[in-house]
Structures are given as C-alpha cells and as structure tokens.
Amino acid sequence: MEYQSFVAARVRAGDAAAREVHDDLFVRAQGNARAEEVRSTVTGTPLAHVRTLLEASRVAERERYSRAAAARASLEPVTAPTSLQETLQAQRSDIEKHVAKAAGYTEGERRDLERYDRGSQSRDRAERKAAHRAAQELSAMQARRHREMRAEAMRAFEERHVIDLMKDHADQDAAYRRYINNSLDLEAEMRDANAAVTRRLPDASLRLEALERAQVTRVGPLPAESGIAEIEKALEDASRSMPAADRAAMEREMRRERSIGRNRDSVPFGDR
C-alpha cells in the first residue's frame, strides 16, 4: 500500500494524527515542498507522524510476508537428481543385462550342450573326450561373443550417450538448485518481515512511547515514506537525548517485552 493511500484511509477512519499528516502532505503537493523540507530540517518530524509511519510499515511488512508466503507455496517442488555416477552405473548395468541376454546360448547351442553332456557320460573314453572338448569350444565361442558384444555396446554408450546424460544431469541439478535458492530467499524474506512485525516495530513503538513520556515532540527529520530502518535510527538518535533514568527504564521495558515474546520470531504472525 502506498503511503499516501494509507494516510488517506486513516483520515477517512477519523484518525486525527493522520489528518495532521495528510494536511502536511497536501501543503507539499501545493508547491511548498522546498519550504516544508527546510521546516522539517529545522523542527524535525512530529511523533504523530512517526506513529503513522510505523503503522504504514506494519501494513507493508504484513503484505510483504503474505506475498513471500504465497510465492513460496506456489513453487513447483523439484526433487534432488540422482548423482551422475549412480545414473551412469545404472545405465551400464542395464547394458550388461541386455548384452548377457543377447549373447547367451541360442536354442541350437543349448541342444548341442545337452548332447555334449550326454556324450560326457558315455562309457566310450574317446566319445567322452570329444564331447568335453566340443562343450569347451562352444563355451569359449559364447564367451567371446559376449565380450565382443559388450565391448561394442559400451563403446557406443560412452561415445553417444554419456555426454547427453551429463547434460541432462546438469540441467536437472541447475533446476533443483534454482528451486532451493528461490525457496531459501523467500523463507528469508518471510523471516525478515516476521521479525519486523513481531520485534522491530514493537521495539520502535516502545521507544516512541518513551519519547512521548519524556515530552519529546519531534524526531528526525524523516522523509515522507521512511522505512523501518530510518524510523529506528531517528528514534534511537532521539532517545539518546533523554535523561539517563528515563532511557534506562525504556531499555528495561524493551527487554521485558522481548522476554515475554521470546518465541515470537519462531511463530509467524500470520499463524497467531
């Protein structure tokens, strides 16, 4: 929400402090920006204006949290890819299985093996010897066929497919890393917005109240659309001018509030 729109909404709701801020902005819009800038430089920003800035920041941070939470929820989950070595090993294992099946004994060779097995049990020594030799030759031929087919299949795999698999893995890994980085960035933004609403803005409000009790009327000057960091600095600078006792009391109150809400940072304000 733009600052001017926020102030206008507060005026419509009957907020007297917002009316003062609205009139202040109207004067600037009428061409007296330079004069107002000089006045603010000299006199600072009214605490009522600061309170309105804090409320505007609160609304903005809640909206930022909601946007980040919605964006994170809409991320398409990406699972971590299998390691490249595991992928290559799985492919090579599949090739081994395929080659073993393709290079195995044919039906005719199995029949020959059965015949050689019967011959090896013959009472005729010469027949047993011939059958044994024939079985060894057939086994050696099958083993040679397996080696040749395996070598050719692995060569084709290494030359034609490994590079493609490496590229695919790199793409999957990059997509996974993008997902993780986007998710972490959005989580960080949610934590930052949550900390602003549950810790930084309440602390700033406590400082503002302490300044009001000390009868400080202005801080700054602050730009019209100051963010949390600028408001915090202005309030801190102003609090340094407070009497030591009042400042110490303010610090104790802030510590007490932090102690009461020590778990606030771990629970998003949207879940309360």
Backbone as CSV, one residue per row, in Angstrom:
resi,resn,N_x,N_y,N_z,CA_x,CA_y,CA_z,C_x,C_y,C_z
1,MET,0.854,-1.189,0.000,0.000,0.000,0.000,0.893,1.243,0.000
2,GLU,0.613,2.207,-0.923,1.382,3.437,-0.947,1.103,4.250,0.314
3,TYR,2.104,5.006,0.736,2.000,5.748,1.989,0.838,6.734,1.945
4,GLN,0.740,7.497,0.820,-0.332,8.491,0.729,-1.708,7.830,0.815
5,SER,-1.857,6.662,0.192,-3.140,5.961,0.240,-3.447,5.499,1.653
6,PHE,-2.408,5.039,2.347,-2.601,4.592,3.723,-3.069,5.757,4.602
7,VAL,-2.401,6.920,4.447,-2.770,8.090,5.248,-4.211,8.494,4.939
8,ALA,-4.583,8.486,3.658,-5.946,8.873,3.275,-6.982,7.945,3.910
9,ALA,-6.658,6.638,3.944,-7.572,5.676,4.552,-7.727,5.936,6.046
10,ARG,-6.635,6.292,6.712,-6.703,6.591,8.138,-7.501,7.865,8.409
11,VAL,-7.388,8.844,7.498,-8.165,10.084,7.645,-9.647,9.778,7.546
12,ARG,-10.006,8.936,6.562,-11.415,8.567,6.394,-11.941,7.829,7.624
13,ALA,-11.026,7.158,8.337,-11.427,6.436,9.545,-11.509,7.349,10.764
14,GLY,-11.168,8.639,10.576,-11.271,9.594,11.674,-10.031,9.744,12.515
15,ASP,-8.887,9.348,12.010,-7.625,9.430,12.757,-7.115,10.877,12.716
16,ALA,-7.091,11.525,13.877,-6.665,12.926,13.941,-5.196,13.083,13.581
17,ALA,-4.370,12.154,14.031,-2.940,12.236,13.712,-2.735,12.103,12.209
18,ALA,-3.506,11.229,11.594,-3.393,11.061,10.147,-3.846,12.329,9.422
19,ARG,-4.849,13.014,9.999,-5.301,14.277,9.386,-4.156,15.297,9.371
20,GLU,-3.400,15.355,10.469,-2.261,16.285,10.520,-1.232,15.918,9.447
21,VAL,-0.980,14.615,9.321,-0.019,14.168,8.305,-0.555,14.461,6.915
22,HIS,-1.868,14.215,6.710,-2.474,14.453,5.403,-2.361,15.921,5.019
23,ASP,-2.640,16.802,5.959,-2.531,18.234,5.674,-1.090,18.602,5.346
24,ASP,-0.173,17.969,6.066,1.248,18.223,5.829,1.618,17.824,4.392
25,LEU,1.133,16.666,3.962,1.418,16.205,2.602,0.741,17.094,1.558
26,PHE,-0.483,17.583,1.890,-1.211,18.435,0.957,-0.455,19.733,0.707
27,VAL,0.111,20.287,1.769,0.894,21.518,1.616,2.064,21.275,0.674
28,ARG,2.714,20.170,0.843,3.851,19.858,-0.045,3.384,19.734,-1.494
29,ALA,2.206,19.113,-1.671,1.704,18.915,-3.029,1.324,20.222,-3.698
30,GLN,1.064,21.254,-2.925,0.679,22.545,-3.484,1.871,23.413,-3.887
31,GLY,3.046,22.836,-3.882,4.205,23.572,-4.387,5.120,24.124,-3.325
32,ASN,4.869,23.775,-2.049,5.710,24.293,-0.980,6.681,23.242,-0.471
33,ALA,7.083,22.324,-1.353,7.942,21.211,-0.943,9.241,21.719,-0.348
34,ARG,9.862,22.689,-0.990,11.156,23.185,-0.512,11.017,23.853,0.861
35,ALA,9.954,24.657,1.013,9.748,25.324,2.296,9.509,24.307,3.405
36,GLU,8.728,23.265,3.086,8.445,22.239,4.094,9.697,21.455,4.432
37,GLU,10.530,21.221,3.417,11.778,20.493,3.657,12.669,21.273,4.623
38,VAL,12.732,22.576,4.415,13.529,23.408,5.315,12.940,23.377,6.720
39,ARG,11.606,23.468,6.814,10.954,23.448,8.113,11.220,22.134,8.845
40,SER,11.121,21.000,8.092,11.345,19.697,8.710,12.782,19.550,9.159
41,THR,13.680,20.119,8.369,15.094,20.023,8.732,15.352,20.720,10.050
42,VAL,14.635,21.832,10.252,14.831,22.618,11.469,14.081,22.013,12.644
43,THR,12.830,21.640,12.418,11.966,21.252,13.532,11.820,19.749,13.695
44,GLY,12.156,18.963,12.689,12.017,17.519,12.783,10.621,17.047,12.433
45,THR,10.373,15.765,12.661,9.105,15.132,12.303,8.266,14.914,13.560
46,PRO,7.007,15.326,13.559,6.153,15.134,14.743,6.025,13.649,15.086
47,LEU,5.912,13.360,16.375,5.772,11.962,16.781,4.479,11.340,16.244
48,ALA,3.446,12.162,16.074,2.206,11.639,15.488,2.459,11.129,14.076
49,HIS,3.282,11.863,13.361,3.652,11.446,12.014,4.455,10.145,12.069
50,VAL,5.350,10.047,13.044,6.161,8.840,13.194,5.268,7.630,13.478
51,ARG,4.254,7.826,14.328,3.343,6.727,14.641,2.602,6.259,13.386
52,THR,2.218,7.218,12.559,1.549,6.856,11.309,2.505,6.101,10.388
53,LEU,3.757,6.533,10.368,4.764,5.816,9.569,4.940,4.382,10.072
54,LEU,4.939,4.221,11.391,5.082,2.876,11.948,3.910,1.978,11.536
55,GLU,2.706,2.531,11.581,1.536,1.739,11.202,1.573,1.391,9.716
56,ALA,2.022,2.351,8.901,2.157,2.073,7.470,3.188,0.976,7.233
57,SER,4.272,1.014,7.991,5.302,-0.018,7.862,4.761,-1.371,8.295
58,ARG,3.935,-1.378,9.333,3.353,-2.632,9.808,2.495,-3.273,8.712
59,VAL,1.674,-2.452,8.078,0.825,-2.954,6.995,1.682,-3.466,5.839
60,ALA,2.716,-2.688,5.482,3.582,-3.064,4.361,4.317,-4.375,4.644
61,GLU,4.788,-4.556,5.881,5.531,-5.776,6.220,4.614,-6.992,6.252
62,ARG,3.375,-6.816,6.712,2.425,-7.926,6.668,2.140,-8.332,5.228
63,GLU,1.994,-7.331,4.372,1.753,-7.630,2.962,2.971,-8.318,2.342
64,ARG,4.171,-7.876,2.742,5.394,-8.498,2.218,5.480,-9.962,2.656
65,TYR,5.139,-10.216,3.890,5.134,-11.594,4.392,4.144,-12.447,3.594
66,SER,2.950,-11.911,3.394,1.922,-12.673,2.675,2.348,-12.966,1.240
67,ARG,2.955,-11.968,0.581,3.413,-12.188,-0.797,4.495,-13.257,-0.849
68,ALA,5.447,-13.181,0.084,6.532,-14.166,0.088,5.996,-15.559,0.405
69,ALA,5.059,-15.650,1.353,4.490,-16.950,1.712,3.722,-17.552,0.540
70,ALA,2.958,-16.698,-0.160,2.203,-17.189,-1.317,3.141,-17.632,-2.435
71,ALA,4.196,-16.852,-2.643,5.164,-17.206,-3.696,5.859,-18.517,-3.367
72,ARG,6.205,-18.711,-2.103,6.875,-19.955,-1.720,5.928,-21.142,-1.866
73,ALA,4.669,-20.958,-1.487,3.700,-22.042,-1.597,3.443,-22.434,-3.054
74,SER,3.617,-21.470,-3.954,3.350,-21.738,-5.372,4.547,-22.334,-6.111
75,LEU,5.687,-22.435,-5.430,6.852,-23.023,-6.085,6.577,-24.490,-6.427
76,GLU,6.914,-24.879,-7.640,6.775,-26.274,-8.043,7.932,-27.072,-7.439
77,PRO,7.634,-28.057,-6.567,8.726,-28.805,-5.924,9.609,-29.513,-6.954
78,VAL,10.895,-29.466,-6.713,11.869,-30.143,-7.579,12.706,-31.051,-6.692
79,THR,12.704,-32.346,-6.993,13.478,-33.292,-6.196,14.939,-33.275,-6.614
80,ALA,15.791,-33.608,-5.682,17.224,-33.650,-5.973,17.507,-34.766,-6.980
81,PRO,18.277,-34.482,-8.026,18.566,-35.521,-9.026,19.498,-36.586,-8.459
82,THR,19.386,-37.776,-9.027,20.327,-38.835,-8.676,21.722,-38.400,-9.103
83,SER,22.729,-38.804,-8.345,24.088,-38.407,-8.704,24.444,-38.924,-10.094
84,LEU,25.315,-38.208,-10.779,25.716,-38.588,-12.130,26.333,-39.977,-12.138
85,GLN,27.160,-40.283,-11.155,27.806,-41.599,-11.109,26.771,-42.711,-10.961
86,GLU,25.764,-42.486,-10.135,24.717,-43.501,-9.969,23.932,-43.680,-11.253
87,THR,23.672,-42.582,-11.938,22.941,-42.665,-13.205,23.736,-43.453,-14.244
88,LEU,25.015,-43.141,-14.370,25.856,-43.843,-15.341,25.979,-45.327,-14.979
89,GLN,26.127,-45.620,-13.694,26.253,-47.009,-13.264,24.982,-47.788,-13.563
90,ALA,23.843,-47.153,-13.354,22.572,-47.816,-13.650,22.452,-48.110,-15.142
91,GLN,22.883,-47.163,-15.983,22.835,-47.378,-17.432,23.771,-48.510,-17.842
92,ARG,24.956,-48.545,-17.276,25.914,-49.609,-17.613,25.394,-50.970,-17.150
93,SER,24.736,-50.994,-16.006,24.160,-52.251,-15.531,23.080,-52.747,-16.483
94,ASP,22.269,-51.831,-16.978,21.235,-52.215,-17.952,21.871,-52.770,-19.221
95,ILE,22.963,-52.161,-19.650,23.662,-52.647,-20.841,24.202,-54.053,-20.593
96,GLU,24.772,-54.272,-19.424,25.298,-55.597,-19.075,24.203,-56.655,-19.158
97,LYS,23.031,-56.335,-18.613,21.914,-57.285,-18.639,21.459,-57.556,-20.065
98,HIS,21.377,-56.497,-20.868,20.937,-56.657,-22.244,21.927,-57.500,-23.043
99,VAL,23.211,-57.235,-22.852,24.243,-57.986,-23.570,24.242,-59.451,-23.138
100,ALA,24.105,-59.688,-21.833,24.095,-61.058,-21.333,22.961,-61.862,-21.956
101,LYS,21.811,-61.206,-22.115,20.678,-61.902,-22.721,20.893,-62.110,-24.217
102,ALA,21.387,-61.065,-24.893,21.577,-61.155,-26.351,22.714,-62.101,-26.731
103,ALA,23.743,-62.184,-25.901,24.917,-63.005,-26.238,24.835,-64.405,-25.650
104,GLY,23.734,-64.731,-24.990,23.611,-66.053,-24.375,23.503,-67.167,-25.407
105,TYR,23.445,-68.372,-24.950,23.342,-69.536,-25.852,22.023,-69.488,-26.615
106,THR,22.133,-69.824,-27.902,20.926,-69.935,-28.712,20.251,-71.276,-28.410
107,GLU,19.042,-71.455,-28.933,18.335,-72.711,-28.719,19.137,-73.878,-29.279
108,GLY,19.720,-73.657,-30.470,20.518,-74.720,-31.086,21.740,-75.043,-30.243
109,GLU,22.369,-74.001,-29.690,23.554,-74.226,-28.862,23.192,-74.940,-27.569
110,ARG,22.026,-74.678,-27.036,21.614,-75.378,-25.822,21.392,-76.868,-26.107
111,ARG,20.809,-77.140,-27.263,20.627,-78.546,-27.623,21.979,-79.242,-27.775
112,ASP,22.935,-78.508,-28.379,24.285,-79.077,-28.530,24.905,-79.340,-27.155
113,LEU,24.726,-78.409,-26.236,25.274,-78.603,-24.890,24.666,-79.823,-24.205
114,GLU,23.378,-79.993,-24.395,22.726,-81.166,-23.811,23.293,-82.444,-24.412
115,ARG,23.527,-82.410,-25.726,24.097,-83.592,-26.395,25.520,-83.853,-25.906
116,TYR,26.305,-82.763,-25.739,27.673,-82.936,-25.257,27.678,-83.463,-23.827
117,ASP,26.674,-83.037,-23.054,26.588,-83.502,-21.675,26.315,-85.009,-21.637
118,ARG,25.447,-85.478,-22.508,25.185,-86.911,-22.563,26.430,-87.673,-23.027
119,GLY,27.132,-87.081,-24.020,28.341,-87.729,-24.517,29.417,-87.831,-23.441
120,SER,29.450,-86.814,-22.542,30.477,-86.838,-21.490,30.244,-87.965,-20.496
121,GLN,29.056,-88.570,-20.553,28.745,-89.653,-19.639,28.850,-91.034,-20.314
122,SER,29.315,-91.001,-21.551,29.446,-92.257,-22.303,30.532,-93.136,-21.680
123,ARG,30.363,-94.458,-21.887,31.393,-95.398,-21.423,32.611,-95.374,-22.333
124,ASP,32.380,-94.816,-23.539,33.487,-94.752,-24.506,34.365,-93.552,-24.163
125,ARG,35.620,-93.836,-23.832,36.540,-92.788,-23.412,36.730,-91.751,-24.505
126,ALA,36.855,-92.167,-25.746,37.062,-91.245,-26.865,35.849,-90.339,-27.056
127,GLU,34.666,-90.942,-26.899,33.451,-90.148,-27.051,33.343,-89.127,-25.933
128,ARG,33.686,-89.533,-24.695,33.645,-88.591,-23.576,34.599,-87.417,-23.814
129,LYS,35.799,-87.765,-24.305,36.799,-86.730,-24.539,36.349,-85.766,-25.625
130,ALA,35.765,-86.307,-26.712,35.293,-85.462,-27.815,34.151,-84.553,-27.346
131,ALA,33.264,-85.111,-26.553,32.128,-84.320,-26.052,32.622,-83.196,-25.140
132,HIS,33.564,-83.492,-24.275,34.121,-82.481,-23.372,34.785,-81.352,-24.157
133,ARG,35.548,-81.725,-25.191,36.240,-80.720,-25.990,35.237,-79.849,-26.753
134,ALA,34.200,-80.467,-27.301,33.185,-79.716,-28.046,32.448,-78.739,-27.128
135,ALA,32.167,-79.177,-25.890,31.470,-78.299,-24.938,32.344,-77.102,-24.577
136,GLN,33.656,-77.338,-24.401,34.566,-76.242,-24.086,34.653,-75.235,-25.234
137,GLU,34.702,-75.762,-26.458,34.773,-74.872,-27.622,33.513,-74.026,-27.747
138,LEU,32.349,-74.659,-27.506,31.093,-73.910,-27.582,31.028,-72.846,-26.483
139,SER,31.496,-73.198,-25.289,31.509,-72.242,-24.180,32.441,-71.072,-24.483
140,ALA,33.607,-71.381,-25.048,34.566,-70.330,-25.380,33.994,-69.412,-26.459
141,MET,33.282,-70.005,-27.439,32.688,-69.197,-28.508,31.625,-68.248,-27.940
142,GLN,30.833,-68.782,-27.012,29.797,-67.929,-26.405,30.425,-66.816,-25.572
143,ALA,31.488,-67.106,-24.825,32.166,-66.107,-24.009,32.784,-65.024,-24.891
144,ARG,33.361,-65.441,-26.033,33.947,-64.473,-26.961,32.863,-63.565,-27.548
145,ARG,31.744,-64.165,-27.897,30.630,-63.371,-28.423,30.160,-62.348,-27.391
146,HIS,30.090,-62.787,-26.133,29.672,-61.885,-25.061,30.653,-60.725,-24.906
147,ARG,31.955,-61.019,-24.936,32.957,-59.969,-24.789,32.876,-58.958,-25.922
148,GLU,32.713,-59.461,-27.142,32.664,-58.568,-28.303,31.411,-57.691,-28.269
149,MET,30.269,-58.292,-27.946,29.021,-57.523,-27.898,29.062,-56.497,-26.762
150,ARG,29.645,-56.899,-25.636,29.738,-55.986,-24.508,30.638,-54.810,-24.843
151,ALA,31.797,-55.110,-25.462,32.730,-54.040,-25.820,32.087,-53.046,-26.782
152,GLU,31.339,-53.566,-27.772,30.692,-52.690,-28.750,29.589,-51.863,-28.101
153,ALA,28.803,-52.491,-27.227,27.714,-51.774,-26.568,28.265,-50.683,-25.647
154,MET,29.313,-50.977,-24.891,29.900,-49.981,-24.005,30.548,-48.844,-24.783
155,ARG,31.190,-49.186,-25.880,31.807,-48.152,-26.717,30.736,-47.198,-27.236
156,ALA,29.636,-47.763,-27.739,28.548,-46.921,-28.250,27.961,-46.057,-27.134
157,PHE,27.825,-46.636,-25.946,27.279,-45.896,-24.819,28.181,-44.726,-24.444
158,GLU,29.474,-44.994,-24.317,30.414,-43.947,-23.918,30.496,-42.840,-24.958
159,GLU,30.437,-43.220,-26.244,30.606,-42.227,-27.309,29.339,-41.445,-27.608
160,ARG,28.193,-42.078,-27.462,26.947,-41.454,-27.931,26.037,-40.959,-26.815
161,HIS,26.097,-41.574,-25.656,25.081,-41.288,-24.641,25.600,-40.623,-23.370
162,VAL,26.853,-40.847,-23.021,27.359,-40.302,-21.766,27.268,-38.783,-21.744
163,ILE,27.657,-38.123,-22.836,27.614,-36.659,-22.883,26.185,-36.154,-22.711
164,ASP,25.223,-36.840,-23.373,23.819,-36.437,-23.237,23.342,-36.602,-21.797
165,LEU,23.745,-37.707,-21.161,23.350,-37.917,-19.765,23.962,-36.865,-18.846
166,MET,25.189,-36.478,-19.130,25.842,-35.435,-18.332,25.113,-34.103,-18.483
167,LYS,24.684,-33.790,-19.706,23.940,-32.548,-19.934,22.595,-32.580,-19.225
168,ASP,21.904,-33.727,-19.322,20.611,-33.861,-18.642,20.773,-33.695,-17.133
169,HIS,21.823,-34.315,-16.603,22.053,-34.211,-15.160,22.355,-32.776,-14.763
170,ALA,23.144,-32.089,-15.571,23.468,-30.687,-15.272,22.203,-29.832,-15.279
171,ASP,21.303,-30.076,-16.235,20.040,-29.328,-16.296,19.182,-29.616,-15.062
172,GLN,19.093,-30.899,-14.677,18.293,-31.261,-13.503,18.881,-30.656,-12.233
173,ASP,20.204,-30.685,-12.133,20.856,-30.128,-10.957,20.647,-28.617,-10.884
174,ALA,20.725,-27.941,-12.043,20.516,-26.494,-12.071,19.079,-26.147,-11.667
175,ALA,18.107,-26.944,-12.166,16.702,-26.701,-11.802,16.488,-26.901,-10.300
176,TYR,17.125,-27.921,-9.759,16.992,-28.185,-8.322,17.605,-27.060,-7.505
177,ARG,18.773,-26.588,-7.919,19.427,-25.507,-7.187,18.612,-24.215,-7.264
178,ARG,18.008,-23.942,-8.430,17.153,-22.759,-8.554,15.977,-22.849,-7.575
179,TYR,15.385,-24.026,-7.505,14.250,-24.223,-6.602,14.668,-23.990,-5.151
180,ILE,15.804,-24.587,-4.761,16.277,-24.446,-3.389,16.598,-22.976,-3.084
181,ASN,17.307,-22.316,-4.014,17.679,-20.909,-3.784,16.446,-20.014,-3.691
182,ASN,15.484,-20.232,-4.591,14.249,-19.434,-4.542,13.505,-19.665,-3.235
183,SER,13.440,-20.935,-2.815,12.745,-21.259,-1.577,13.437,-20.608,-0.380
184,LEU,14.771,-20.688,-0.341,15.513,-20.091,0.774,15.383,-18.573,0.781
185,ASP,15.405,-17.958,-0.406,15.257,-16.496,-0.479,13.892,-16.055,0.048
186,LEU,12.853,-16.795,-0.332,11.509,-16.438,0.117,11.347,-16.690,1.620
187,GLU,11.953,-17.769,2.113,11.921,-18.024,3.555,12.622,-16.897,4.319
188,ALA,13.748,-16.445,3.769,14.476,-15.348,4.411,13.631,-14.078,4.430
189,GLU,12.922,-13.825,3.328,12.070,-12.637,3.278,10.922,-12.756,4.280
190,MET,10.370,-13.964,4.406,9.297,-14.179,5.388,9.814,-13.954,6.803
191,ARG,11.014,-14.482,7.094,11.580,-14.282,8.435,11.838,-12.808,8.701
192,ASP,12.335,-12.096,7.689,12.634,-10.677,7.863,11.359,-9.881,8.117
193,ALA,10.315,-10.177,7.335,9.039,-9.477,7.526,8.428,-9.831,8.880
194,ASN,8.539,-11.087,9.262,8.007,-11.516,10.556,8.743,-10.823,11.698
195,ALA,10.074,-10.732,11.579,10.860,-10.057,12.615,10.493,-8.583,12.696
196,ALA,10.211,-7.981,11.537,9.836,-6.566,11.533,8.540,-6.343,12.307
197,VAL,7.563,-7.231,12.081,6.252,-7.050,12.713,6.261,-7.469,14.176
198,THR,6.999,-8.537,14.498,6.935,-9.083,15.861,8.005,-8.536,16.790
199,ARG,9.068,-7.934,16.246,10.138,-7.460,17.115,10.516,-6.010,16.848
200,ARG,10.879,-5.709,15.600,11.420,-4.370,15.329,10.364,-3.280,15.506
201,LEU,9.178,-3.492,14.953,8.143,-2.466,15.088,7.656,-2.318,16.527
202,PRO,7.447,-3.411,17.278,7.099,-3.231,18.700,8.188,-2.494,19.472
203,ASP,9.461,-2.807,19.194,10.549,-2.086,19.855,10.490,-0.593,19.520
204,ALA,10.230,-0.304,18.246,10.158,1.101,17.834,8.982,1.800,18.534
205,SER,7.874,1.083,18.679,6.715,1.669,19.369,7.037,1.961,20.825
206,LEU,7.800,1.064,21.452,8.200,1.304,22.842,9.080,2.545,22.949
207,ARG,9.996,2.693,22.016,10.849,3.885,22.017,10.008,5.145,21.816
208,LEU,9.047,5.044,20.923,8.182,6.190,20.659,7.398,6.577,21.910
209,GLU,6.851,5.579,22.601,6.094,5.860,23.829,6.999,6.472,24.896
210,ALA,8.219,5.966,24.998,9.150,6.517,25.985,9.473,7.972,25.674
211,LEU,9.626,8.277,24.383,9.896,9.664,23.992,8.707,10.550,24.311
212,GLU,7.501,10.047,24.105,6.306,10.822,24.424,6.238,11.093,25.928
213,ARG,6.563,10.076,26.742,6.551,10.265,28.198,7.619,11.281,28.623
214,ALA,8.706,11.328,27.859,9.778,12.287,28.162,9.476,13.661,27.574
215,GLN,8.264,13.792,26.982,7.789,15.061,26.414,8.623,15.498,25.204
216,VAL,9.213,14.523,24.520,9.841,14.812,23.223,8.718,14.870,22.205
217,THR,8.711,15.869,21.362,7.603,16.037,20.407,7.983,15.723,18.976
218,ARG,9.275,15.805,18.657,9.694,15.593,17.277,10.996,14.805,17.232
219,VAL,11.189,14.112,16.105,12.455,13.408,15.835,12.822,13.676,14.384
220,GLY,14.002,13.198,14.016,14.334,13.274,12.588,15.116,14.506,12.204
221,PRO,14.803,15.036,11.020,13.581,14.818,10.232,13.581,13.493,9.471
222,LEU,12.358,13.014,9.167,12.178,11.781,8.421,11.523,12.062,7.082
223,PRO,11.956,11.396,6.000,11.281,11.531,4.707,9.839,11.053,4.807
224,ALA,9.021,11.465,3.859,7.586,11.175,3.918,7.288,9.680,3.916
225,GLU,8.105,8.864,3.246,7.848,7.430,3.162,9.002,6.647,3.772
226,SER,9.399,7.022,4.955,10.516,6.363,5.626,10.199,4.902,5.928
227,GLY,11.243,4.063,5.806,11.098,2.664,6.149,11.474,2.416,7.593
228,ILE,11.431,1.141,7.986,11.678,0.794,9.385,13.066,1.232,9.830
229,ALA,14.065,0.972,9.003,15.442,1.293,9.399,15.607,2.785,9.675
230,GLU,14.998,3.626,8.835,15.102,5.078,9.036,14.371,5.510,10.303
231,ILE,13.217,4.909,10.549,12.453,5.247,11.757,13.228,4.827,12.998
232,GLU,13.795,3.593,12.953,14.558,3.109,14.100,15.720,4.041,14.419
233,LYS,16.418,4.476,13.390,17.574,5.352,13.611,17.140,6.684,14.210
234,ALA,16.055,7.258,13.690,15.577,8.541,14.202,15.164,8.427,15.665
235,LEU,14.470,7.334,15.999,14.035,7.138,17.380,15.232,6.895,18.302
236,GLU,16.204,6.117,17.825,17.398,5.858,18.625,18.168,7.151,18.871
237,ASP,18.318,7.942,17.812,19.030,9.216,17.967,18.329,10.110,18.988
238,ALA,16.987,10.145,18.901,16.231,10.999,19.820,16.305,10.472,21.250
239,SER,16.304,9.149,21.409,16.306,8.582,22.759,17.619,8.852,23.479
240,ARG,18.700,9.101,22.704,19.981,9.413,23.340,19.936,10.735,24.102
241,SER,18.980,11.593,23.723,18.870,12.892,24.396,17.992,12.827,25.644
242,MET,17.408,11.665,25.917,16.554,11.520,27.098,17.404,11.472,28.367
243,PRO,16.800,11.806,29.510,17.504,11.632,30.782,17.898,10.167,30.973
244,ALA,19.024,9.955,31.607,19.556,8.600,31.754,18.545,7.665,32.418
245,ALA,17.840,8.146,33.434,16.881,7.301,34.148,15.741,6.877,33.231
246,ASP,15.231,7.835,32.434,14.133,7.513,31.513,14.601,6.530,30.449
247,ARG,15.811,6.744,29.966,16.340,5.843,28.938,16.527,4.442,29.513
248,ALA,17.041,4.348,30.727,17.242,3.044,31.359,15.900,2.336,31.562
249,ALA,14.878,3.095,31.968,13.554,2.499,32.155,13.009,1.975,30.832
250,MET,13.241,2.746,29.768,12.787,2.324,28.447,13.468,1.030,28.032
251,GLU,14.788,0.942,28.266,15.529,-0.253,27.889,15.036,-1.459,28.680
252,ARG,14.740,-1.251,29.976,14.225,-2.358,30.786,12.885,-2.838,30.260
253,GLU,12.033,-1.903,29.895,10.725,-2.260,29.363,10.856,-3.037,28.060
254,MET,11.797,-2.602,27.215,12.008,-3.303,25.945,12.516,-4.722,26.190
255,ARG,13.432,-4.864,27.153,13.940,-6.204,27.455,12.828,-7.093,28.009
256,ARG,11.957,-6.494,28.843,10.849,-7.276,29.397,9.911,-7.750,28.291
257,GLU,9.603,-6.856,27.346,8.736,-7.214,26.234,9.369,-8.309,25.381
258,ARG,10.680,-8.207,25.168,11.359,-9.229,24.380,11.333,-10.576,25.094
259,SER,11.477,-10.538,26.425,11.454,-11.774,27.203,10.085,-12.431,27.130
260,ILE,9.035,-11.626,27.239,7.676,-12.168,27.160,7.426,-12.783,25.789
261,GLY,7.927,-12.101,24.762,7.681,-12.584,23.403,8.895,-13.240,22.783
262,ARG,9.672,-13.990,23.613,10.933,-14.536,23.104,10.740,-15.562,21.986
263,ASN,9.541,-16.132,21.892,9.291,-17.113,20.844,8.581,-16.520,19.632
264,ARG,8.421,-15.211,19.627,7.653,-14.603,18.534,8.314,-14.816,17.183
265,ASP,9.648,-14.767,17.159,10.338,-14.888,15.877,10.167,-16.262,15.275
266,SER,9.897,-17.293,16.110,9.773,-18.637,15.588,8.354,-18.955,15.146
267,VAL,7.390,-18.083,15.469,5.997,-18.300,15.073,5.548,-17.128,14.210
268,PRO,5.317,-17.353,12.896,4.887,-16.256,12.032,3.632,-15.605,12.556
269,PHE,3.552,-14.288,12.421,2.397,-13.566,12.948,1.122,-14.023,12.268
270,GLY,1.235,-14.517,11.036,0.030,-14.987,10.324,-0.565,-16.230,10.919
271,ASP,0.219,-16.964,11.788,-0.281,-18.198,12.388,-0.848,-17.971,13.781
272,ARG,-0.876,-16.738,14.235,-1.299,-16.484,15.606,-2.823,-16.490,15.709
